[in-house]
Amino acid sequence: MLPIALIDSTDGLTPTLDRPRPDRLVSGNPLRKTWVLHEAGPVTAGVWECEVGRWRIVFPPERQEYFHVLSGRVRLHGPQGATDIGPGQGGVIPPGFEGEFEVLEPVRKQFVLVDTAAQ
């Protein structure tokens, strides 16, 4: 059994830096910062920050994400239209989702990824 872990800050931790793949960019070329704070089996959790921009995303059928926006604003563009998510709100990207992720204002969010293929 894993111990209970307190994760209260990314201070002093080094994030992974990346940008969207060029073939998926719609607008901008935002820098993304990811702090992975927990990994266990099919679950990965952490904090993610991103500059303004928009790119296409494709989730595999075995992966889904829950996230909670701490600051900033994002818009998910999917088959049923667009959904804006801002501070204090959460969102779910379902398995197999194909659409676009747009950062409207620099964003910081907590995320939990579940990848059932990792089980």
C-alpha positions in Angstrom: 0.0 0.0 0.0 1.3 3.4 -0.9 1.6 6.0 1.9 -0.5 9.1 2.0 1.5 12.0 0.5 1.1 15.7 1.1 1.7 17.7 -2.1 1.3 21.4 -1.4 3.6 23.2 -3.8 5.7 23.0 -6.9 8.3 25.4 -5.3 11.8 24.1 -5.8 10.7 21.4 -8.3 11.9 21.5 -11.9 9.1 21.2 -14.5 9.2 19.4 -17.8 9.1 22.0 -20.6 7.5 21.4 -24.0 5.4 23.0 -26.8 2.7 21.5 -28.9 3.8 19.5 -31.9 4.1 21.7 -35.0 1.7 19.5 -37.0 -1.0 20.1 -34.3 -0.6 23.8 -33.8 -3.6 26.0 -34.6 -2.4 29.3 -33.2 0.6 30.5 -31.1 3.4 28.3 -30.0 2.8 28.2 -26.2 5.4 27.0 -23.7 3.9 24.3 -21.4 5.3 23.4 -18.0 4.4 20.1 -16.3 5.2 19.1 -12.7 4.4 15.4 -12.3 3.8 15.1 -8.5 2.4 11.5 -8.3 2.6 8.4 -10.4 1.2 5.0 -9.4 -0.1 2.4 -11.8 -2.6 3.9 -14.2 -2.7 7.3 -12.4 -0.5 10.4 -13.0 -1.2 13.6 -11.2 0.4 17.0 -11.1 0.3 20.7 -12.0 0.4 22.1 -15.5 0.9 25.7 -16.8 0.6 27.0 -20.3 0.8 30.2 -22.3 -1.9 31.4 -24.7 -2.3 29.2 -27.8 -4.4 26.5 -29.5 -3.6 23.0 -30.7 -5.3 19.8 -31.7 -5.4 16.9 -29.2 -6.2 13.3 -29.6 -6.7 11.1 -26.5 -6.3 7.3 -26.9 -9.3 5.3 -26.0 -7.7 4.1 -22.8 -6.8 7.6 -21.4 -8.9 10.2 -19.7 -8.1 13.4 -17.8 -9.8 15.3 -15.0 -8.4 18.8 -14.3 -9.2 21.7 -12.0 -8.3 25.2 -13.2 -6.5 27.2 -10.5 -6.0 30.4 -12.6 -6.5 31.4 -16.2 -9.0 30.2 -18.7 -9.2 27.4 -21.3 -11.6 26.3 -24.0 -12.1 22.8 -25.2 -13.4 22.5 -28.7 -15.1 19.1 -29.4 -17.7 17.5 -31.6 -20.5 19.0 -29.5 -19.1 22.6 -29.5 -16.8 24.6 -27.3 -16.7 24.6 -23.4 -14.9 27.3 -21.4 -13.4 26.4 -18.1 -12.0 29.0 -15.6 -10.7 29.4 -12.1 -12.5 27.1 -9.6 -14.0 24.9 -12.3 -13.0 21.4 -13.4 -13.3 19.6 -16.7 -13.0 16.0 -18.0 -11.4 15.1 -21.3 -13.0 11.7 -22.0 -11.3 8.6 -23.5 -10.9 8.9 -27.3 -11.5 12.6 -27.3 -10.5 14.4 -30.5 -10.7 18.2 -30.7 -8.7 21.3 -29.8 -7.4 22.7 -26.6 -7.2 26.4 -26.4 -5.6 28.5 -23.7 -7.4 31.9 -23.6 -5.5 33.3 -20.6 -2.2 31.9 -19.2 -3.4 28.9 -17.2 -2.4 26.9 -14.2 -4.3 23.7 -13.5 -4.1 20.5 -11.4 -4.5 17.4 -13.4 -5.2 13.7 -13.0 -4.6 11.3 -15.9 -5.9 7.8 -15.8 -4.5 5.4 -18.4 -6.2 2.0 -18.2 -3.6 0.5 -20.7 -1.0 0.9 -17.9 -2.9 -1.5 -15.6 
